[in-house]
Amino acid sequence: SILLMDEPTSNLDSTAAFALMTTLKQLARAGHSIAVVVHQPRTEIFNLFDDLLLLSRGRAVYSGQPDGVQNYLESIPTVEPLPKMTGIADWVMDSISLDEKRDGGAGSVLANYWRDENDKAHSKAMTNMHRSRSMRLSTLAELHAEPKFKTRFSTQLKLLVKRSWIQQRGERLTRVACIFTSAYVIFTSILYFRLPDTTDYVFPRTSLLFFMIITQGNGIVTSSVGSFSRERALLNRERAKKLYGVFPYFLAKTLSDLTMTTLLPLVYGIILYWIANLRATAAAFFAFVLIFYLTVSTAQATGLLLSVAIPNLQAALMLAPTLMIFIVILAGFYVPLDNLNPAIEWASWASFARYGYSALIINEFSGRDIECGSDAIDNEGDGCPLSGDDVVSSIGLSGAFTNLWLNVIIVVLIQLFIRALTYWLLRRSR
């Protein structure tokens, strides 16, 4: 990126001006190109410059390294040497002003001298080029040995993570987002407040777990779809300028998404866990947090994949809710997994919601008995207490898939595959 600034230090005191120029210097070191017009800078600001261009009535007087301007100007007969106890920037400005006033205001000695020096340098360079027998084109190996980017990978990643976190914080952790999350918590709490842990409330518990996945998953997919669409042009432009590579950009975006984007949904799940009176053990709670986090972060990865794969934002926004509904329908809540039509059963194996929901059900019910409710008492306790494993099998889980950690591992593998596919598409995008 290029930043052009016209007298940014005007109306600032010396301390504020130096602070501003120091910030610009840091941006320049990060790979940004910054051109600044400054009148009468203090010596500390002058020493921050990487390159210096002096103009007199629109004509160049000097262009080059700042530390070379003194020797150059003092080599001109009409310029007085730099006085002691005088700032170099003030001396340069005074020398140009005196030159402009020479010969009744028609003076142009400095500009003419610089032009002549450039002509001599150009002529000498051309002569040397023609005479030199060692001039040759760079080999392919030498071109490959040149650094591809202006900054190291660690610097690229650090700056991109910082930028992405600031951007995500401004987009995700807004007052509106907090209000919506609070509304979701209140609404869900009214429906599922302090569910008794009896056989009468097995279905409300399973429906709550499914409701948490479908609401937070669908919301996070939809919100993530537009994330890359806004950055596509910026990424292509900054890649063309070799400011950073695709991998540090993707890694920084992934790290920020895994924190900022999933924070409010995770807060929602943690609050609802205790309000709804889900399985009240430390092991079950921390397992729930892990499973829910992995599920919503996989939903976020799905939204990012759609955003990268489909350049048309409207088309991606139309597809996202449909795809998410399709994914959660195959989770086993509406239709048990062992009752799915063979024509669609294959798709359930790729549904991250299936494994996330299965892990939540196993975490909530497996390995314990559920006390009798009023219905069981009315039926003289037939089948009571109810085994939690029967609840697990009721959604179609059997064999190895009744293992909680197997389902967790599969969710992780699906997310890794989605992110790897997203990275591959990013590298191919233009």
SULRAZI-V655968 format. One record per pair of residues at least 4 apart in sequence whose C-alpha atoms are under 7 Angstrom apart, sorted by the first residue. I is the first residue (numbers start at 0). J is the second residue. If there is no record, write none. Layout:
i=I j=J
i=I j=J
This chain:
i=0 j=31
i=0 j=32
i=0 j=237
i=1 j=31
i=1 j=32
i=1 j=33
i=2 j=32
i=2 j=33
i=2 j=34
i=3 j=33
i=3 j=34
i=3 j=35
i=4 j=34
i=4 j=35
i=4 j=36
i=5 j=35
i=5 j=36
i=6 j=35
i=6 j=36
i=6 j=37
i=8 j=16
i=11 j=15
i=11 j=16
i=12 j=16
i=13 j=17
i=14 j=18
i=15 j=19
i=16 j=20
i=17 j=21
i=17 j=44
i=18 j=22
i=19 j=23
i=20 j=24
i=20 j=44
i=21 j=25
i=22 j=26
i=23 j=27
i=24 j=28
i=24 j=47
i=25 j=29
i=26 j=30
i=26 j=31
i=27 j=31
i=27 j=32
i=27 j=33
i=30 j=149
i=30 j=150
i=30 j=242
i=39 j=88
i=39 j=89
i=40 j=44
i=40 j=45
i=40 j=88
i=41 j=45
i=41 j=88
i=42 j=46
i=42 j=86
i=42 j=87
i=42 j=88
i=43 j=47
i=45 j=88
i=48 j=65
i=49 j=64
i=50 j=63
i=50 j=64
i=50 j=65
i=51 j=62
i=51 j=63
i=51 j=64
i=51 j=65
i=52 j=61
i=52 j=62
i=52 j=63
i=53 j=59
i=53 j=60
i=53 j=61
i=53 j=62
i=54 j=58
i=54 j=59
i=54 j=60
i=55 j=59
i=55 j=60
i=55 j=95
i=58 j=110
i=59 j=110
i=60 j=109
i=60 j=110
i=60 j=113
i=61 j=113
i=67 j=71
i=68 j=72
i=69 j=73
i=70 j=74
i=72 j=78
i=73 j=78
i=73 j=79
i=73 j=80
i=78 j=94
i=81 j=90
i=85 j=90
i=86 j=90
i=87 j=91
i=88 j=92
i=89 j=93
i=90 j=94
i=91 j=95
i=92 j=96
i=93 j=97
i=94 j=98
i=95 j=99
i=96 j=100
i=97 j=101
i=98 j=106
i=98 j=107
i=98 j=108
i=98 j=109
i=99 j=104
i=99 j=105
i=99 j=106
i=99 j=107
i=100 j=104
i=100 j=105
i=100 j=106
i=101 j=105
i=101 j=106
i=102 j=106
i=107 j=111
i=108 j=112
i=109 j=113
i=110 j=114
i=111 j=115
i=112 j=116
i=113 j=117
i=114 j=118
i=115 j=119
i=116 j=120
i=117 j=121
i=118 j=122
i=119 j=123
i=120 j=124
i=121 j=125
i=122 j=126
i=123 j=127
i=124 j=128
i=125 j=129
i=126 j=130
i=127 j=131
i=137 j=141
i=137 j=142
i=138 j=142
i=139 j=143
i=140 j=144
i=141 j=145
i=148 j=241
i=148 j=242
i=148 j=243
i=149 j=241
i=149 j=242
i=150 j=154
i=150 j=155
i=151 j=155
i=152 j=156
i=152 j=247
i=153 j=157
i=154 j=158
i=155 j=159
i=155 j=243
i=155 j=247
i=156 j=160
i=156 j=247
i=156 j=248
i=156 j=251
i=157 j=161
i=158 j=162
i=159 j=163
i=159 j=248
i=159 j=251
i=160 j=164
i=160 j=251
i=160 j=252
i=160 j=255
i=161 j=165
i=162 j=166
i=163 j=167
i=163 j=251
i=163 j=252
i=163 j=255
i=164 j=168
i=164 j=255
i=165 j=169
i=166 j=170
i=167 j=171
i=167 j=259
i=168 j=172
i=168 j=259
i=169 j=173
i=171 j=176
i=171 j=259
i=171 j=260
i=172 j=176
i=172 j=177
i=173 j=177
i=174 j=178
i=175 j=179
i=176 j=180
i=177 j=181
i=178 j=182
i=179 j=183
i=180 j=184
i=180 j=263
i=180 j=267
i=181 j=185
i=182 j=186
i=183 j=187
i=184 j=188
i=184 j=267
i=184 j=271
i=185 j=189
i=186 j=190
i=187 j=191
i=188 j=192
i=188 j=271
i=188 j=274
i=188 j=275
i=191 j=275
i=192 j=274
i=192 j=275
i=193 j=274
i=193 j=275
i=193 j=276
i=194 j=200
i=194 j=275
i=194 j=276
i=195 j=200
i=196 j=200
i=196 j=369
i=196 j=370
i=197 j=201
i=197 j=369
i=197 j=370
i=197 j=371
i=197 j=372
i=198 j=369
i=198 j=370
i=198 j=371
i=198 j=372
i=198 j=385
i=199 j=372
i=199 j=373
i=199 j=374
i=200 j=204
i=201 j=205
i=202 j=206
i=203 j=207
i=204 j=208
i=205 j=209
i=205 j=360
i=206 j=210
i=207 j=211
i=208 j=212
i=208 j=359
i=209 j=213
i=209 j=356
i=210 j=214
i=211 j=215
i=212 j=216
i=213 j=217
i=213 j=327
i=214 j=218
i=215 j=219
i=215 j=264
i=215 j=295
i=216 j=220
i=216 j=295
i=216 j=298
i=217 j=221
i=217 j=320
i=217 j=323
i=218 j=222
i=219 j=223
i=219 j=298
i=219 j=299
i=220 j=224
i=220 j=298
i=220 j=299
i=220 j=301
i=220 j=302
i=220 j=319
i=221 j=302
i=221 j=316
i=221 j=319
i=221 j=320
i=223 j=299
i=223 j=302
i=223 j=303
i=224 j=302
i=224 j=303
i=224 j=305
i=224 j=306
i=224 j=315
i=224 j=316
i=225 j=229
i=225 j=306
i=225 j=312
i=227 j=231
i=227 j=303
i=227 j=306
i=227 j=307
i=228 j=306
i=228 j=310
i=228 j=312
i=230 j=234
i=231 j=235
i=232 j=236
i=233 j=237
i=234 j=238
i=235 j=239
i=235 j=429
i=236 j=240
i=237 j=241
i=237 j=242
i=238 j=242
i=238 j=243
i=238 j=244
i=244 j=248
i=245 j=249
i=245 j=426
i=246 j=250
i=247 j=251
i=248 j=252
i=249 j=253
i=249 j=422
i=250 j=254
i=251 j=255
i=252 j=256
i=253 j=257
i=254 j=258
i=255 j=259
i=256 j=260
i=256 j=261
i=257 j=261
i=257 j=296
i=258 j=262
i=261 j=265
i=261 j=295
i=261 j=296
i=262 j=266
i=263 j=267
i=264 j=268
i=265 j=269
i=265 j=292
i=266 j=270
i=267 j=271
i=268 j=272
i=269 j=288
i=270 j=274
i=271 j=275
i=272 j=276
i=272 j=277
i=273 j=277
i=278 j=283
i=278 j=363
i=280 j=284
i=281 j=285
i=282 j=286
i=283 j=287
i=283 j=362
i=284 j=288
i=285 j=289
i=286 j=290
i=287 j=291
i=287 j=359
i=288 j=292
i=289 j=293
i=290 j=294
i=290 j=355
i=290 j=358
i=290 j=359
i=290 j=407
i=291 j=295
i=292 j=296
i=293 j=297
i=293 j=410
i=293 j=411
i=294 j=298
i=294 j=351
i=294 j=352
i=294 j=355
i=294 j=410
i=295 j=299
i=296 j=300
i=297 j=301
i=297 j=414
i=298 j=302
i=299 j=303
i=300 j=304
i=300 j=414
i=300 j=417
i=300 j=418
i=301 j=305
i=301 j=417
i=302 j=306
i=303 j=307
i=304 j=308
i=304 j=417
i=304 j=421
i=305 j=309
i=305 j=315
i=306 j=310
i=306 j=315
i=307 j=421
i=307 j=424
i=307 j=425
i=308 j=424
i=309 j=315
i=311 j=315
i=312 j=316
i=313 j=317
i=314 j=318
i=315 j=319
i=318 j=322
i=319 j=323
i=320 j=324
i=321 j=325
i=322 j=326
i=323 j=327
i=324 j=328
i=325 j=329
i=326 j=330
i=326 j=350
i=326 j=352
i=327 j=352
i=327 j=353
i=328 j=333
i=329 j=347
i=329 j=350
i=329 j=353
i=330 j=347
i=330 j=350
i=330 j=352
i=330 j=353
i=330 j=356
i=331 j=335
i=331 j=336
i=331 j=353
i=331 j=394
i=332 j=394
i=334 j=338
i=334 j=339
i=335 j=339
i=335 j=393
i=335 j=394
i=335 j=395
i=336 j=394
i=336 j=395
i=336 j=396
i=337 j=395
i=339 j=343
i=339 j=344
i=340 j=344
i=346 j=350
i=347 j=353
i=351 j=355
i=351 j=410
i=351 j=413
i=352 j=356
i=353 j=357
i=354 j=358
i=354 j=406
i=354 j=407
i=354 j=409
i=354 j=410
i=355 j=359
i=355 j=406
i=355 j=407
i=355 j=410
i=356 j=360
i=357 j=361
i=358 j=362
i=358 j=403
i=358 j=406
i=358 j=407
i=359 j=363
i=360 j=364
i=360 j=391
i=361 j=365
i=361 j=391
i=361 j=401
i=361 j=403
i=362 j=403
i=364 j=387
i=364 j=388
i=364 j=390
i=364 j=391
i=365 j=387
i=365 j=388
i=365 j=391
i=366 j=387
i=366 j=388
i=367 j=386
i=367 j=387
i=368 j=384
i=368 j=385
i=368 j=386
i=368 j=387
i=369 j=384
i=369 j=385
i=369 j=386
i=369 j=387
i=370 j=384
i=370 j=385
i=371 j=375
i=371 j=376
i=371 j=383
i=371 j=384
i=372 j=376
i=373 j=377
i=374 j=378
i=375 j=379
i=375 j=380
i=375 j=381
i=375 j=383
i=376 j=380
i=387 j=391
i=388 j=392
i=389 j=393
i=391 j=396
i=392 j=396
i=392 j=397
i=396 j=400
i=396 j=401
i=397 j=401
i=400 j=405
i=400 j=406
i=402 j=406
i=403 j=407
i=404 j=408
i=405 j=409
i=406 j=410
i=407 j=411
i=408 j=412
i=409 j=413
i=410 j=414
i=411 j=415
i=412 j=416
i=413 j=417
i=414 j=418
i=415 j=419
i=416 j=420
i=417 j=421
i=418 j=422
i=419 j=423
i=420 j=424
i=421 j=425
i=422 j=426
i=423 j=427
i=424 j=428
